[in-house]
Amino acid sequence: MGAAYFYHLTRRPLVDTLRMLLDRSQAQGWRVAVRGPDLAGLEALDRALWLGPDDGFLPHGMAGGPHDAAQPVLLTTAAEAANTPACVMSVHGAEVTAEEVAALERVCVLFDGDDEAALTRARAQWKTLKEAGASAQYWSEESGRWEKKAET
């Protein structure tokens, strides 16, 4: 049974935290689906991930290509990802379910701490998952490094 990890972004941009989490997921050997609610937001992340640090390469692709099933990281708006992920990372308020938390190794919910709508959405997702009995952790970078602040 997996767990949902909520990442409250207050210091680093989304793409930096996403890149860190994707690197860690790949070190675990996991395929990952980065789920967003709209194509434009995912396309912006796609461009930013390709322009990553000179010393690193993060293999990934946008859903809808001929090699989706082979992608180690697939950016998608769909609830079902073709790359059979072990981990789903929700960005920009994309929906995650308690069933996914139970079935996957990990579900990560990344949200902007400076955006009131994003905070409200993350709180609602936390409450829904908690009420469904899913395991969840809340992580904050407020101190300058990631610290676990709560767990269900």
HUUR-V125001 format. One record per pair of residues at least 24 apart in sequence whose ideal C-beta (glycine too) atoms are under 7 Angstrom apart, sorted by the first residue. I is the first residue (numbers start at 1). J is the second residue. If there is no record, write none. Layout:
{{I/J} {I/J}}
This chain:
{{1/102} {1/135} {2/101} {2/102} {2/104} {2/105} {2/106} {2/107} {3/101} {3/106} {3/135} {3/136} {3/137} {4/96} {4/101} {4/107} {4/109} {4/129} {4/134} {4/135} {4/136} {5/106} {5/108} {5/137} {5/139} {6/109} {6/122} {6/126} {6/136} {6/137} {6/138} {6/139} {7/108} {7/109} {7/110} {7/139} {8/111} {8/113} {8/138} {8/139} {8/140} {9/110} {9/111} {9/112} {9/113} {9/141} {10/113} {10/141} {10/142} {11/141} {11/144} {12/141} {14/91} {14/110} {14/112} {15/45} {15/48} {15/49} {17/110} {18/45} {18/89} {18/91} {18/110} {19/49} {19/52} {19/58} {21/89} {21/108} {22/58} {22/73} {25/87} {26/72} {30/86} {30/87} {30/105} {31/72} {31/83} {31/84} {31/85} {31/86} {32/73} {32/85} {32/87} {32/89} {33/74} {33/76} {33/81} {33/83} {33/85} {33/88} {34/73} {34/75} {34/89} {34/91} {35/76} {35/88} {35/89} {35/90} {35/94} {36/77} {36/91} {36/92} {36/94} {37/77} {37/92} {37/93} {37/94} {38/77} {39/77} {41/92} {42/75} {42/77} {45/75} {45/91} {46/75} {93/118} {93/121} {96/125} {98/129} {98/132} {98/133} {98/134} {101/129} {101/134} {101/135} {102/134}}
